[in-house]
Amino acid sequence: MLQERGVPRILVAPTGFGKTSLVAEYAQDIFEFRNTFWIDCTDPCFLRELDAKRLGLQLVEAGGEGFLAVFDDVPYLDDARAEEFSETIDSLVDSGWEVVVSTTPAFSSILDHQTVCVRVTAEDLLVDDMEYEGSKDLSFMDKRVPMKDVRRQSRVPALVWGMRPDVDRFALHLVDDLPIELRLSLFIMLVLQHGVMEDVTIFGRGVKKDTRRFFMESYPFLGVNTVSESFDACIMDIGHVRMAFGGCLDEMVAHSSNMNVDSLIQKMADYLVSKRRYLRACEVMSTFCSRSKRASWLTQKQGMLLRVGQPLLVLDLYESLGEGKGACSAELTLAASYAAALLDDDGRCVRYALSVGSDPQALPWQRVLGCCLCVARGKAETKQGAIDGLEKMISESPFDGYKGKDAPLVSAQAMQTMLRAMWDVGMDDMHYESELEECADDLPKSRVGVLILIQALQASERRGAQQVPLADGDLMSNAMHLSDIARGCLSTRRRKLMIPDMLEALLCEAICNHADTYRVPRPETSPERQHYIRLLVNSLEGQKKTVRARMEDVGAPAQIVASQVTPVQVIDQVPPMYLRLFGGLQIRIGDTDLGPDDLRKAKTKTLLAVLALAHCREVPRMRILEVMWPGSPKKKALNNFYSLWSSLRHSLELESGECPYLVRHQLSCMLDGRYVTSDVDELERLCGRLMFDDPDPDAWMPIYKVIQNQFSNDLMPAEENNAYIISMREFYRSRIIDSLVHGANRLYDIQEYQAALWFARAGFERDSRREDTCCALMKAQIANGQSDAAVSVYMHLCSYLNEELGIDPSAQARRLYERAILCSDDGSFLG
C-alpha cells in the first residue's frame, strides 16, 4: 500500500478479509481522514454518476493534488462501465490523487481495464504469524492451536480476529457475488472439508482448470492445490455453511447438478460415512435434508452408527425428526431407545421403548424388544408392567418365526429365562448367574442380551468392591461363574468380527473391570484390538458427558409457572413462519426450510397460498370451497376441505404437536399475523412506497433492486389449474408494472432521468404491450439522449396495436414520437 502510491491500489478479496478495515487504517494513518473522499460503491448513486460520466470530474473539482479517493465495494461493472471507471481512476491519478479500490473476486473485471496498478489479493490479506500470535485473546474462537500448526486456509481475518457476528457476516456474504455455476463447487468443498477435485465432480459438474485456479487465488480458505488436484478447506461449522448457502441451495443444485437437494445431500452424507466422518454426515443430513429423507437415511445407517460407537448421533438425528410430526417407524424408535441405553440415559430409553411396546404398527418382535429395554432400564413399576406385557406376548406369539432378528426371541423358553435374568439383575439379586447360563448361547447374538450381561458384571463388581471377595466364598464363586459366561460371550462375538464393535468394547471393558475387582487375570486381547476398544470406550464416555451436560443445562433455568406466562412470552416462544409465493411456494419456520415432502397433498400448497393472499385476514369458508373445488357439491367440498386442512395443519405442526400459524373459526379461516409473514405482504409495502412516498432516488433504488431480484418470477408459476391463483398472478404482475411505471414518471417529474430510465425499462421488460410502459420508457429515453431508442419503442408499440388490436397509438404516444424525431442525441430540440 505504501510502496507505490502513484498508481491505483486495487484490493480483490471476498467479504471477511478486512479490505475496508485495511483501507480505513491507511486513510487514518497517512491522511488522518483529511483530504479523503470515501465513496460507498454499493450505493446506487455510484452507478448513476458513473453512467452520467461525471464522477471523475466532480472529484477533481472538489479536491486536488495529494487527495485520497477510496472506492469501497465496487459492484459488477459491464465492459462499458468498467472502461468508464478505469478512465475515472486515470483522470484522478493524472491529477495527483491517490486511488484505492476494493472489490470481490467475482467483480474483478476492472483489472482487465486497469493494467497499471498494485493488486492486493486475498492471499496478501491472510493473517501472518505475528498478527496471529497477537490475536489469541481477540477472536471468538475458543480453541487455539500453536502458531506453527495453523494452516494457511484458517488465517482469514474474520475467522482469526472477528467475534461471532463477524464470522456470521463472513458466512452470510460468502457467495453474494459468486456466479451461480460456481456456488455448488464451493458448497461441496466446505461440506466435505478435504479431498480431491474428483470428489467435487461426483456430486456436481466438473471443475474446470481456470475455475480451480480462480478458487486457489481468490478463495484461499478452500485450500485448493492445482498441482495435486486436491482441496483442504478451513473448518467451517455446518451452521455457518447453512448461513452461506441456505437461501440459494435449491437454485444452485438445479443449475449445476442432475439431482435434487435431498438426493445430493444424501449422496454427500454417504460419502462422508464411507470416510468414517460420521458427525459431519449426520450434521449435513440434519441441516439440509427433508424430514422424510432423514428418516429413511437414518433407518439405513442406524445399525452401522451404533456398531461404530456413535449412539449420540443416532439419538440427535432421531430427535431432529420431531415427535409431533407423525410417529417415526418402530425400527427407528427402537434404535433411539437402544442408543439412549448405551448413553446411560434411562429416561429417554424407557420413554422410546414404551412407545414401541404400545405401537400397533410395530412388529411383534419389535414390541418385545421395546419391553425388554423397559425391563433392563426402567424402574420397578415400569419393569413389572413390561414383564406382564411380555409374558402375554410370549403366550400369544410363536417366536420361532423371528430367528435372526434377535437371539432371545428364538424360543419362548429363552425369552422367559432372559426375563428372569433381567429382573434379577435390575433388582440386584445375586441368583441370576444360573439364568444367564441357561441362555448363554443366545446372549452374544443379542444387543439387549449383551447389555443385560454388562449390567450383571457391573452389579457383581459393585458387590465385590463393598466386600473382601476372597473372604466370601459364595461371592467369589458366583463372580467367577458370571465371568466365565461373559468371557464365553466375548469369545463368540470376537470370532464373528474382525474389528471390535461398540458392544464388544463395552463387554470387554466390563469384564476387565470385574477381573480387577476380584483380582483375576484379564482376558487376552491383541494390542491392535485393545487400541480399537479403548478408542470406542473413550468416545462413548465423551458422549455420555455431553448428554449429562445437556441435562444440566436444561435443568438449570427455573421453570416459568403457568399462571405467570404472558402473551408476549408465548409469542416469543413460537418460531416465525415466512412464506414465499413468488417463484414457487417456499416455507421457512424459524431456521428450518420445509421441503416438498412436508406438504403431503398436492392442494395443500394452493390452500396455504389462498390464505397468504388474504394478508392474514379472515377468509370465509364458503369462499375457500368455491376457490378450491369450483362446481363440486357442498358436502363433498366440505369433506375435501376438512381433510386438506388437517393435512396442512399436520405439515406445519411444531415439535410440541401444536400449529399456531393456522386459525379456523366456525365459518372462516386465516393465518395468524403474529407469527406469519409473506413476500406478498412485502411486495404490497414496496409498491405502496412507490405509489405514495415522495420521490427519492436514494430511497427508491433499494426498492428497485428488491423488485428486480426477489420478484422477478411470477406468483406460484407452477399452479396452472386453479383459476383464483391464475387471476392473482395476473393481478400482481400488473401491480408490479403499475408501480414501476408510476415510479418512473414521478422520478422524471423531479428530473432524476437516469433513475426514471431504470424503472421504466424494468416495467417495459415485464410487459412491452402496455402503452403506459412504452410511454414512460420513451419519455425517459428522450430525457437521457436516447432518441433513436425511443423511436424504436414507438415502432414496436404501433406494430402491436395495429396488428393485434387494430387501433392507433394514443395522442400522448404520438407526441413523444414527434419529440423524439425533433430531438438531437443530447436531448435538445433541433432548430
C-alpha positions in Angstrom: 0.0 0.0 0.0 2.9 2.4 0.8 5.5 1.4 -1.8 3.7 2.6 -5.0 1.4 5.4 -4.0 1.5 6.9 -7.5 -0.6 4.1 -9.1 -4.1 2.8 -8.1 -4.1 0.1 -5.4 -6.9 -2.5 -6.0 -7.9 -4.9 -3.2 -9.6 -8.0 -4.5 -10.8 -10.5 -1.8 -14.1 -12.0 -0.6 -16.1 -10.4 2.3 -14.4 -11.0 5.6 -10.8 -10.4 4.5 -10.6 -7.0 6.0 -10.5 -4.9 2.9 -12.4 -2.0 4.3 -10.6 -2.1 7.6 -7.2 -2.0 5.9 -8.2 0.9 3.7 -9.7 2.8 6.7 -6.4 2.2 8.6 -4.4 3.5 5.7 -6.6 6.6 5.4 -6.3 7.2 9.2 -2.5 6.7 9.4 -1.5 8.5 6.3 -4.2 11.1 5.8 -5.9 11.3 9.2 -9.0 11.2 7.1 -8.3 14.7 5.8 -8.5 15.3 2.1 -10.2 12.0 1.8 -13.2 11.1 -0.3 -14.8 7.8 0.6 -17.3 6.5 -2.0 -19.6 3.6 -0.9 -20.0 1.9 -4.3 -22.9 -0.2 -3.1 -25.0 3.0 -3.2 -27.0 3.3 -6.4 -25.7 6.8 -6.8 -22.3 5.5 -7.7 -23.6 3.8 -10.9 -25.8 6.8 -11.6 -22.8 9.2 -11.5 -20.7 6.7 -13.4 -23.3 6.3 -16.2 -23.5 10.1 -16.4 -19.7 10.3 -16.9 -19.3 13.0 -14.3 -17.8 11.1 -11.3 -14.2 11.9 -12.0 -14.9 15.5 -13.0 -16.8 16.1 -9.8 -14.0 14.7 -7.6 -11.3 16.6 -9.4 -13.2 19.8 -9.0 -13.8 19.1 -5.3 -10.2 18.2 -4.4 -6.7 18.5 -5.7 -3.2 17.0 -5.8 -2.4 14.9 -2.7 -6.1 13.9 -2.0 -7.2 10.3 -1.5 -10.2 8.7 -3.3 -11.5 5.4 -1.9 -13.9 3.3 -3.9 -15.2 0.7 -1.5 -17.0 -2.4 -2.5 -17.2 -1.8 -6.3 -20.1 -3.9 -7.7 -20.3 -5.7 -11.0 -19.4 -3.4 -13.9 -20.1 -4.4 -17.5 -17.5 -3.6 -20.2 -18.7 -0.1 -20.8 -18.9 0.8 -17.1 -15.6 -0.8 -16.4 -14.0 1.3 -19.1 -15.6 4.4 -17.8 -14.5 3.6 -14.3 -10.9 3.0 -15.4 -10.9 6.4 -17.2 -12.1 8.0 -13.9 -9.3 6.4 -12.0 -6.7 7.5 -14.6 -8.0 11.1 -14.5 -7.7 11.2 -10.7 -4.2 9.7 -10.8 -3.2 12.2 -13.5 -4.4 15.0 -11.3 -2.1 13.9 -8.4 -4.7 11.9 -6.4 -4.1 8.6 -4.6 -6.7 6.0 -5.5 -7.7 2.8 -3.6 -10.3 0.4 -4.9 -11.8 -2.6 -3.1 -14.0 -5.3 -4.7 -14.7 -9.0 -4.6 -13.2 -11.7 -6.9 -16.4 -12.1 -8.9 -16.3 -8.4 -9.8 -12.6 -8.0 -10.5 -13.1 -7.3 -14.3 -11.9 -3.8 -13.6 -8.4 -5.3 -13.5 -8.7 -6.0 -17.2 -9.1 -2.3 -17.9 -6.6 -1.1 -15.3 -3.4 -2.6 -16.3 -1.1 -0.3 -14.3 -1.9 -0.9 -10.7 -0.9 -2.6 -7.5 -3.1 -5.6 -6.9 -3.7 -6.7 -3.3 -5.1 -10.3 -3.3 -6.9 -12.4 -0.7 -3.6 -14.2 -0.2 -1.9 -11.0 0.8 -4.6 -10.3 3.4 -4.3 -13.5 5.3 -3.1 -13.1 8.9 0.6 -13.7 9.3 2.4 -15.3 12.2 3.0 -12.1 14.2 -0.6 -10.9 13.8 -1.9 -14.4 14.6 0.1 -14.5 17.9 -1.3 -11.1 18.9 -4.9 -12.2 18.3 -5.2 -15.0 20.8 -7.4 -13.1 23.2 -9.4 -11.2 20.5 -11.0 -14.0 18.5 -14.4 -15.6 19.2 -12.6 -19.0 18.7 -12.2 -20.8 22.0 -9.8 -23.5 20.9 -6.4 -22.1 19.9 -3.6 -24.1 18.3 0.1 -23.4 18.2 1.2 -20.9 15.6 3.3 -23.4 13.7 0.2 -25.7 13.3 -2.1 -23.0 12.0 -3.0 -23.8 8.4 -2.9 -21.1 5.8 -6.6 -21.5 4.9 -7.5 -20.9 8.6 -6.0 -17.4 8.6 -8.9 -15.5 7.2 -9.1 -12.2 9.2 -12.8 -12.7 10.0 -12.1 -16.1 11.5 -9.0 -15.1 13.4 -9.9 -11.6 14.6 -13.6 -11.5 14.4 -16.2 -12.0 17.1 -19.2 -14.2 16.4 -21.1 -11.5 14.5 -18.1 -11.0 12.2 -17.9 -14.7 11.4 -21.7 -14.8 10.8 -21.3 -11.9 8.3 -18.4 -13.7 6.6 -20.7 -16.7 6.1 -23.8 -14.7 5.1 -22.0 -12.8 2.3 -19.7 -15.6 1.2 -21.5 -16.3 -2.1 -23.3 -13.0 -2.6 -21.3 -12.1 -5.7 -20.3 -15.5 -6.9 -21.9 -16.8 -10.2 -24.5 -19.5 -9.7 -22.4 -22.1 -11.6 -19.5 -21.8 -9.1 -21.5 -21.9 -5.9 -22.2 -25.7 -5.8 -18.5 -26.5 -6.1 -17.8 -24.1 -3.2 -20.6 -25.7 -1.1 -19.3 -29.2 -1.7 -15.7 -28.3 -0.7 -16.8 -26.6 2.5 -19.1 -29.5 3.5 -16.5 -32.2 2.6 -13.7 -30.1 4.0 -10.9 -32.1 2.3 -10.5 -34.4 -0.6 -9.5 -34.4 -4.3 -11.2 -32.4 -7.0 -12.7 -35.6 -8.5 -14.8 -35.8 -5.3 -16.4 -32.5 -6.3 -17.2 -33.9 -9.7 -19.1 -36.8 -8.1 -21.7 -34.5 -6.8 -21.8 -31.8 -9.4 -20.4 -30.8 -12.7 -16.7 -30.9 -13.3 -14.5 -28.1 -12.1 -12.5 -26.6 -15.0 -8.8 -25.7 -14.7 -9.4 -21.9 -14.8 -12.1 -22.3 -12.1 -9.7 -24.2 -9.9 -7.1 -21.5 -10.4 -9.7 -18.9 -9.5 -10.6 -20.7 -6.3 -6.9 -21.1 -5.4 -6.0 -17.5 -5.9 -9.2 -15.8 -4.7 -10.6 -18.1 -2.1 -7.6 -19.3 -0.1 -9.7 -20.7 2.7 -10.7 -23.5 0.3 -7.0 -24.8 0.2 -7.2 -25.7 -3.5 -4.0 -27.1 -4.9 -3.9 -27.2 -8.7 -0.8 -29.4 -8.7 -2.1 -32.2 -6.6 -5.7 -31.6 -7.7 -6.9 -31.5 -4.1 -8.6 -29.2 -1.6 -8.3 -28.8 2.2 -10.8 -26.2 3.3 -10.9 -24.4 6.6 -13.1 -25.9 9.2 -16.5 -24.2 9.0 -19.3 -25.5 11.2 -22.4 -26.6 9.5 -24.5 -23.7 10.9 -22.3 -21.2 9.0 -22.4 -23.3 5.8 -26.2 -23.1 6.1 -26.0 -19.3 6.5 -23.9 -19.1 3.4 -26.0 -21.4 1.1 -29.4 -21.9 2.7 -31.1 -19.2 0.6 -29.7 -20.4 -2.8 -29.3 -24.2 -2.3 -32.3 -25.2 -4.4 -31.3 -22.8 -7.2 -27.6 -23.8 -7.4 -28.4 -27.5 -7.2 -31.0 -27.2 -10.0 -28.4 -25.3 -12.1 -25.3 -27.3 -11.5 -26.5 -30.9 -10.7 -28.8 -33.5 -12.2 -30.1 -34.4 -8.7 -32.5 -32.6 -6.3 -31.3 -31.3 -3.0 -32.3 -34.3 -0.9 -30.6 -36.7 -3.3 -27.4 -34.6 -3.4 -27.2 -34.3 0.4 -27.9 -38.0 1.0 -25.1 -38.8 -1.5 -22.7 -36.5 0.3 -23.6 -38.0 3.6 -23.0 -41.5 2.3 -19.6 -40.3 1.1 -18.7 -38.9 4.5 -19.8 -42.1 6.2 -17.5 -44.1 3.8 -14.7 -41.8 5.1 -15.7 -42.5 8.7 -16.7 -38.9 9.2 -19.9 -39.8 10.9 -20.5 -36.5 12.8 -20.2 -34.4 9.6 -22.5 -36.8 7.8 -25.3 -36.5 10.4 -24.9 -32.7 10.6 -25.3 -32.4 6.9 -28.4 -34.7 6.9 -30.0 -32.9 9.9 -29.3 -29.4 8.4 -30.1 -29.7 4.7 -32.3 -32.7 4.2 -36.1 -33.0 4.4 -37.6 -35.0 7.3 -38.7 -38.0 5.2 -35.2 -38.4 3.7 -33.6 -38.0 7.1 -35.8 -40.8 8.4 -35.1 -43.2 5.6 -31.3 -42.5 5.7 -31.2 -43.0 9.5 -33.2 -46.2 9.1 -30.4 -47.5 6.7 -27.5 -46.2 8.8 -28.6 -46.6 12.4 -27.2 -50.1 12.8 -23.8 -49.1 11.4 -23.6 -45.9 13.6 -24.4 -47.9 16.7 -21.8 -50.6 15.9 -19.0 -47.9 15.4 -19.9 -46.2 18.7 -22.0 -43.2 17.7 -25.2 -43.6 19.7 -25.4 -39.8 20.4 -25.5 -39.1 16.6 -28.4 -41.6 16.2 -30.3 -40.1 19.1 -29.8 -36.5 17.9 -30.7 -37.3 14.3 -33.8 -39.2 15.5 -34.9 -36.3 17.7 -34.4 -33.9 14.8 -37.3 -35.6 13.1 -39.6 -34.3 15.8 -42.2 -36.3 17.8 -45.1 -34.1 16.8 -44.9 -34.5 13.0 -46.2 -38.1 13.0 -44.7 -41.1 14.6 -41.4 -42.5 13.4 -41.1 -46.1 12.5 -40.8 -48.6 15.3 -37.4 -49.7 14.0 -36.1 -46.1 14.3 -37.6 -45.6 17.8 -36.2 -48.9 18.9 -32.7 -47.8 17.7 -33.1 -44.5 19.6 -34.1 -46.4 22.8 -31.1 -48.6 22.5 -28.8 -45.6 21.8 -30.1 -43.9 24.9 -29.4 -47.1 26.9 -25.8 -47.0 25.7 -25.6 -43.4 26.9 -27.0 -44.3 30.3 -30.0 -42.0 29.6 -32.5 -44.3 31.2 -35.3 -41.7 30.9 -35.3 -41.4 27.2 -34.5 -45.1 26.8 -37.7 -46.1 28.6 -39.8 -43.4 27.0 -38.9 -44.6 23.5 -39.1 -48.2 24.4 -42.6 -47.8 25.8 -43.8 -46.1 22.6 -42.6 -49.1 20.6 -44.2 -51.5 23.0 -47.6 -49.7 22.6 -47.2 -49.1 18.8 -49.9 -51.1 17.0 -47.9 -50.7 13.7 -44.8 -52.3 15.3 -44.0 -56.0 14.6 -44.3 -58.4 17.5 -40.5 -58.8 17.9 -40.1 -55.0 17.9 -42.6 -54.7 20.7 -40.9 -57.5 22.6 -37.6 -55.8 22.4 -39.1 -52.5 23.5 -40.5 -54.2 26.6 -37.0 -55.8 27.2 -35.4 -52.4 27.2 -38.0 -51.2 29.7 -37.2 -54.2 31.9 -33.5 -53.6 31.6 -33.5 -49.8 32.2 -36.8 -49.0 33.9 -37.8 -48.5 37.5 -39.5 -51.3 39.5 -43.1 -50.3 38.4 -42.1 -50.0 34.8 -40.2 -53.3 34.9 -43.3 -55.1 36.3 -45.6 -53.6 33.7 -43.2 -54.5 30.9 -42.8 -58.1 32.2 -46.6 -58.5 32.3 -46.9 -57.4 28.8 -44.0 -59.6 27.7 -45.5 -62.7 29.3 -48.7 -62.1 27.5 -47.0 -61.7 24.1 -44.9 -64.8 24.8 -48.1 -66.9 25.4 -49.7 -65.5 22.2 -46.8 -65.3 19.7 -44.7 -68.1 18.3 -41.1 -66.9 18.4 -39.6 -69.5 16.0 -40.5 -67.1 13.2 -38.2 -64.4 14.4 -34.9 -66.2 14.1 -32.2 -63.8 13.1 -34.0 -60.7 14.4 -32.7 -61.0 18.0 -31.4 -64.2 19.6 -33.5 -64.1 22.8 -36.6 -64.5 20.7 -35.5 -67.8 19.2 -37.7 -69.6 21.7 -40.2 -68.7 24.4 -38.1 -70.6 26.9 -35.0 -68.5 26.1 -37.1 -65.3 26.4 -38.6 -66.3 29.8 -35.1 -67.1 31.1 -33.9 -63.7 29.8 -36.7 -62.0 31.6 -35.9 -63.6 34.9 -32.3 -62.6 34.5 -33.2 -59.1 33.6 -35.4 -58.8 36.6 -32.8 -60.2 39.0 -30.0 -58.0 37.6 -32.2 -54.9 37.8 -33.2 -55.8 41.4 -29.6 -56.6 42.3 -30.5 -60.2 43.1 -27.4 -62.4 43.4 -29.0 -65.5 41.9 -29.1 -64.6 38.2 -25.9 -66.5 37.1 -27.8 -69.7 36.5 -30.5 -67.9 34.5 -27.8 -66.2 32.4 -26.1 -69.6 31.9 -29.3 -71.1 30.6 -29.5 -68.6 27.7 -25.7 -68.1 27.4 -25.7 -69.3 23.7 -28.2 -66.6 22.8 -26.6 -63.7 24.7 -23.8 -63.0 22.2 -26.2 -62.6 19.4 -28.5 -60.1 21.0 -27.8 -56.4 21.7 -30.2 -56.4 24.6 -28.7 -59.6 25.9 -25.2 -58.2 25.9 -26.5 -55.1 27.8 -28.0 -57.3 30.4 -24.7 -59.2 30.8 -22.8 -55.9 31.1 -25.3 -54.8 33.8 -24.8 -58.1 35.7 -21.0 -57.6 35.6 -21.3 -54.1 36.9 -23.6 -55.2 39.7 -21.2 -58.0 40.7 -18.3 -55.5 40.6 -20.2 -53.2 43.0 -20.7 -56.0 45.5 -17.1 -57.1 45.2 -15.9 -53.5 45.9 -18.0 -53.4 49.1 -16.7 -56.7 50.5 -13.5 -58.7 50.5 -14.0 -61.2 47.7 -11.5 -63.8 48.8 -13.1 -63.9 52.3 -16.6 -64.6 50.9 -16.5 -68.0 49.2 -20.1 -67.7 47.7 -19.5 -64.2 46.4 -16.2 -65.3 44.7 -17.8 -68.4 43.3 -20.7 -66.5 41.8 -18.4 -63.9 40.4 -16.2 -66.5 38.7 -19.3 -68.2 37.3 -20.5 -64.9 35.8 -17.0 -64.1 34.5 -16.9 -67.4 32.6 -20.3 -66.7 31.0 -19.2 -63.2 30.0 -15.8 -64.4 28.6 -17.6 -67.1 26.6 -19.9 -64.4 25.1 -16.9 -62.2 24.3 -15.1 -65.1 22.5 -18.2 -65.8 20.5 -18.5 -62.2 19.3 -14.8 -61.9 18.5 -15.0 -65.0 16.2 -17.5 -63.1 14.1 -16.0 -59.6 14.0 -12.6 -58.7 12.6 -12.8 -55.3 14.2 -14.4 -54.8 17.6 -17.8 -53.0 17.6 -19.3 -50.9 20.4 -20.9 -53.9 22.3 -17.6 -55.9 22.3 -15.8 -52.8 23.6 -18.3 -52.3 26.4 -18.3 -56.0 27.3 -14.5 -56.3 27.3 -14.3 -53.2 29.5 -16.8 -54.6 31.9 -15.0 -57.9 32.1 -11.7 -56.2 32.7 -13.1 -54.0 35.5 -14.8 -57.1 37.0 -11.5 -59.0 36.8 -9.6 -56.2 38.5 -12.1 -56.1 41.4 -11.8 -59.8 42.0 -8.0 -59.9 41.3 -8.1 -62.4 38.5 -6.4 -62.1 35.1 -8.0 -60.0 32.4 -9.0 -61.7 29.1 -6.2 -61.8 26.5 -6.6 -59.1 23.8 -4.2 -58.2 21.0 -2.7 -54.7 21.2 -4.4 -53.7 18.0 -7.8 -54.8 19.2 -7.2 -53.2 22.6 -6.4 -50.0 20.8 -9.8 -50.0 19.0 -11.6 -50.9 22.2 -10.0 -48.0 24.0 -11.0 -45.6 21.3 -14.6 -46.8 21.3 -14.9 -46.6 25.1 -13.3 -43.2 25.3 -15.6 -41.9 22.6 -18.7 -43.2 24.4 -17.5 -41.6 27.7 -17.2 -38.3 25.9 -20.8 -38.7 24.5 -22.1 -39.5 28.0 -20.5 -36.3 29.3 -22.2 -34.4 26.6 -25.6 -35.9 27.5 -25.1 -35.1 31.2 -24.1 -31.5 30.4 -27.2 -31.1 28.3 -29.4 -32.4 31.1 -27.7 -29.9 33.5 -28.2 -27.1 31.0 -31.9 -28.0 30.6 -32.4 -28.3 34.4 -30.6 -25.1 35.3 -33.2 -22.4 34.4 -36.1 -22.0 36.7 -39.3 -23.1 35.1 -42.0 -20.5 34.5 -45.2 -21.0 36.4 -48.1 -21.5 34.1 -50.1 -18.6 35.7 -47.1 -16.3 35.1 -46.8 -16.8 31.4 -47.8 -13.7 29.5 -49.0 -13.5 25.9 -45.7 -11.8 24.9 -43.7 -14.8 26.3 -46.0 -17.2 24.4 -45.4 -15.3 21.1 -41.7 -15.2 21.7 -41.6 -19.0 22.0 -43.3 -19.6 18.6 -40.8 -19.6 15.7 -41.9 -17.2 13.0 -43.1 -18.6 9.7 -42.2 -16.9 6.4 -44.0 -17.8 3.1 -42.5 -17.1 -0.3 -45.0 -17.3 -3.1 -43.2 -15.7 -6.0 -41.1 -18.2 -7.9 -42.8 -21.1 -6.2 -44.0 -21.8 -2.7 -41.2 -21.9 -0.1 -41.9 -22.2 3.7 -39.5 -21.4 6.5 -40.3 -22.0 10.1 -37.7 -20.4 12.3 -34.4 -21.6 10.8 -35.9 -24.7 9.1 -37.0 -24.8 5.5 -39.9 -27.2 4.8 -39.2 -29.5 1.8 -41.7 -30.6 -0.8 -42.3 -33.8 1.0 -43.6 -32.0 4.1 -46.7 -30.9 2.2 -48.3 -34.3 1.7 -51.2 -33.5 -0.5 -50.9 -31.6 -3.8 -53.6 -29.0 -2.9 -52.1 -28.1 0.5 -49.8 -25.6 -1.3 -52.8 -24.0 -3.0 -54.8 -23.7 0.2 -51.8 -22.1 2.0 -51.3 -19.7 -0.8 -55.0 -18.7 -0.8 -54.7 -17.9 3.0 -51.5 -16.0 2.4 -53.0 -13.9 -0.3 -55.6 -12.7 2.2 -52.9 -10.9 4.2 -53.7 -12.7 7.5 -57.3 -11.6 7.3 -60.3 -14.0 7.6 -61.4 -15.8 4.5 -65.0 -17.2 4.6 -65.1 -20.9 4.4 -67.6 -20.9 1.5 -65.1 -18.7 -0.4 -62.4 -21.3 0.1 -64.7 -24.0 -1.1 -65.5 -22.0 -4.3 -61.8 -21.3 -4.9 -60.6 -24.8 -4.3 -63.4 -27.0 -5.6 -65.5 -24.9 -8.0 -68.7 -26.7 -9.1 -68.4 -29.5 -6.5 -71.4 -30.4 -4.3 -71.1 -28.6 -1.0 -70.9 -31.8 1.1 -68.1 -33.3 -1.0 -66.3 -30.0 -1.0 -66.6 -29.7 2.8 -65.2 -33.2 3.3 -62.3 -32.3 1.0 -61.7 -29.1 2.9 -61.6 -30.8 6.3 -59.2 -33.5 5.0 -57.0 -30.8 3.4 -57.0 -28.6 6.4 -55.9 -31.5 8.6 -53.1 -32.3 6.3 -51.9 -28.7 6.1 -52.1 -28.3 9.9 -50.1 -31.6 10.3 -47.4 -30.4 7.9 -47.0 -27.1 9.8 -47.0 -28.6 13.3 -44.2 -27.8 15.8 -42.5 -30.5 17.7 -44.9 -29.9 20.6 -47.7 -31.0 18.2 -49.3 -27.5 18.1 -49.9 -25.4 15.0 -50.2 -21.8 16.0 -50.0 -20.5 12.4 -53.4 -21.6 11.3 -56.7 -20.3 12.8 -60.1 -21.9 11.9 -63.3 -20.4 13.2 -66.8 -21.8 12.6 -67.3 -20.1 9.2 -63.9 -18.7 8.3 -60.1 -19.4 8.3 -57.0 -17.3 8.4 -53.3 -17.2 9.1 -52.2 -15.7 12.4 -50.5 -12.5 11.6 -48.5 -12.5 14.8 -46.4 -15.4 13.6 -46.8 -15.4 9.8 -45.3 -13.0 7.1 -45.0 -13.4 3.4 -43.4 -11.9 0.4 -46.8 -10.8 -0.8 -47.1 -8.5 2.2 -43.6 -7.2 1.5 -44.5 -6.5 -2.2 -47.6 -4.6 -1.2 -45.4 -2.4 1.1 -42.9 -1.7 -1.6 -45.5 -0.9 -4.2 -47.2 1.4 -1.7 -44.0 3.3 -1.2 -43.5 3.8 -4.9 -47.1 5.0 -5.2 -47.4 7.3 -2.3 -44.0 8.3 -0.8 -42.2 11.4 -2.0 -39.9 10.5 -5.0 -36.4 9.9 -3.7 -33.9 8.1 -5.9 -31.6 7.2 -3.0 -34.5 5.6 -1.1 -36.1 4.0 -4.1 -33.1 2.3 -5.7 -33.1 -0.4 -3.0 -36.8 -1.0 -3.7 -35.9 -1.3 -7.4 -33.3 -3.9 -6.5 -35.6 -5.9 -4.4 -38.4 -5.9 -7.0 -35.9 -6.9 -9.7 -34.3 -9.7 -7.7 -36.9 -11.2 -5.4 -40.0 -10.6 -7.5 -38.6 -11.4 -10.9 -40.7 -14.6 -11.2 -44.5 -14.9 -11.2 -46.6 -15.8 -8.2 -46.9 -19.7 -7.9 -45.8 -20.2 -11.5 -46.3 -24.0 -11.4 -50.0 -23.7 -10.4 -51.9 -23.9 -13.7 -55.2 -25.5 -12.6 -56.6 -23.0 -10.0 -58.4 -20.1 -11.6 -58.0 -17.9 -8.4 -54.3 -18.3 -8.3 -54.0 -17.6 -12.0 -56.1 -14.4 -11.6 -54.0 -13.3 -8.6 -50.8 -14.0 -10.6 -52.0 -11.6 -13.3 -53.1 -9.0 -10.7 -49.7 -8.9 -9.1 -47.9 -8.9 -12.4 -49.9 -5.7 -13.3 -49.4 -4.4 -9.8 -45.6 -4.5 -10.1 -45.7 -2.9 -13.6 -48.1 -0.1 -12.4 -45.7 0.7 -9.5 -42.6 0.7 -11.7 -44.3 2.9 -14.3 -45.7 5.3 -11.7 -42.2 5.4 -10.0 -40.6 6.2 -13.3 -43.0 9.1 -14.1 -42.5 10.6 -10.6 -38.7 10.4 -10.9 -39.0 12.0 -14.3 -41.0 14.8 -12.8 -38.2 15.7 -10.3 -35.6 15.4 -13.2 -34.0 12.2 -12.0 -33.8 11.0 -15.5 -31.4 8.1 -15.1 -33.3 6.5 -12.3 -36.5 7.1 -14.2 -35.0 5.2 -17.2 -34.2 2.2 -15.0 -37.7 2.0 -13.6 -39.3 2.5 -17.0 -37.1 -0.1 -18.6 -37.9 -2.6 -15.9 -41.7 -2.1 -16.5 -41.3 -2.4 -20.2 -39.3 -5.7 -19.9 -42.1 -7.2 -17.9 -44.8 -6.2 -20.4 -43.9 -4.4 -23.6 -47.5 -4.5 -24.9 -48.8 -1.9 -22.5 -49.0 1.7 -23.8 -48.2 3.3 -20.4 -44.9 1.3 -20.1 -43.9 2.3 -23.7 -44.7 6.0 -23.0 -42.8 6.0 -19.7 -39.8 4.4 -21.4 -39.9 6.8 -24.4 -40.1 9.8 -22.1 -37.1 8.6 -20.0 -35.1 7.7 -23.1 -35.6 11.1 -24.7 -34.5 12.8 -21.4 -31.4 10.7 -21.4 -30.5 11.5 -25.0 -31.6 8.1 -26.4 -34.0 9.4 -29.1 -33.3 6.6 -31.5 -34.2 4.0 -28.9 -37.4 6.0 -28.2 -38.4 5.8 -31.8 -37.8 2.0 -31.8 -40.1 1.6 -28.8 -42.8 3.7 -30.6 -42.5 1.5 -33.7 -42.8 -1.6 -31.6 -46.0 -0.1 -30.0 -47.5 0.8 -33.3 -46.9 -2.7 -34.7 -48.5 -4.4 -31.8 -51.6 -2.0 -31.6 -52.2 -2.2 -35.4 -51.6 -5.9 -35.9 -53.1 -7.3 -32.7 -55.8 -4.8 -31.8 -56.4 -2.8 -34.9 -56.1 0.6 -33.2 -53.7 3.5 -33.3 -51.4 4.8 -30.5 -52.7 7.4 -28.2 -52.1 11.2 -28.6 -49.5 11.1 -25.8 -47.5 8.4 -27.6 -47.6 10.3 -30.9 -46.4 13.5 -29.2 -43.5 11.6 -27.6 -42.7 10.1 -31.0 -42.7 13.6 -32.6 -40.5 14.9 -29.8 -38.0 12.0 -30.3 -37.7 12.8 -34.0 -37.1 16.5 -33.3 -34.5 15.9 -30.6 -30.8 15.5 -31.1 -28.7 12.9 -29.3 -28.2 15.2 -26.3 -32.0 15.6 -25.8 -32.2 19.3 -27.1 -34.6 20.3 -29.8 -33.3 20.8 -33.3 -33.9 24.3 -34.5 
